[in-house]
């Protein structure tokens, strides 16, 4: 019988600090739709588990990524969000950097023979594109993205993702630890109790979550009419969910904003952009239900009564897989 992670791991800021290094700096992470980064000067600046980073399109069309931290006095190079930059200049004191991250000029700094440009570069991150999504890696010497995604990517081969137009982003702020929400996503055990619309649409007796590879799992279920769902519901460790069909796709990211706050980011794509409004409406209903329960669970985890529980071998095998991955990343046994 498998035990869950201890409740303290869901509320202790010290555990989250360890995760920032051992989880969030050790994996390729989906960062943005490629449609937001297809023109020279376009940038996306976001925080990933407390790391402020940005990705920008250089004049030659290549993608460059950096920590959004000036080496002078920690100002920002670009304002958070999406935008266009004609150059890379710190918004605080005006230090200018090349597209390669090297210091070009320290505005009106004065005569300081100790100011060495090579010691004052932007800290680079790794950036690669897979199909119509852009990924980043915040650590050193990661494997090529294609190698890291290979088994997951194979599950998506049948879907013409490039034919889908990017149309909308939805961001929710949840008062829970990121693992609380991930645990919830990784099982269908709760569906009959808190998701009435999904329960009506699916034959829950066929619902299962398989873990074909240590990097991802896949949800499967027949529809209520008995036919296969016609899509793929995939989760890649640690935080990416891709729900893809022949005519549309919802890409979901679970992004911690602290040990007790999580951003859930949905990006919607469709072959017919008119479909996106209905996709957003449907996912909002499910997310309302998940948010309500995850926040209740988090309050109970914080209360100090619950210590740990047992995972169902029938319904929660993928939760066990995910929790073992987290424990392994932290050098612990779950």
GIBEL-V689719 format. One line per field, one symbol per residue. ss: DSSP state (H for helix, E for strand, - for the rest). A space follows every 50 residues. Layout:
ss: ???
This chain:
ss: -EE---HHHH--HHHHHHHHHH------EEEEEHHH-----EEEEEEE-- EEEEEEE-----EEEEE-------------EEEE---EE------EE--- --EEE-----------HHH----EEEEEEE--EEEEE-------HHHHHH HHHHHH----HHH-EEEEEEEEEE---HHHHHHHH-----HHHH-HHHHH HE-HHH-EEEEEE--EEEEE-EE----E---EEEEE---EEEEE---EEE EEEEEE-----EEEEEEEEE--HHHHHHHHHHHHHHHHHHHHHHHHHHHH HHH------EE-----HHHHHHHHHHHHH-----
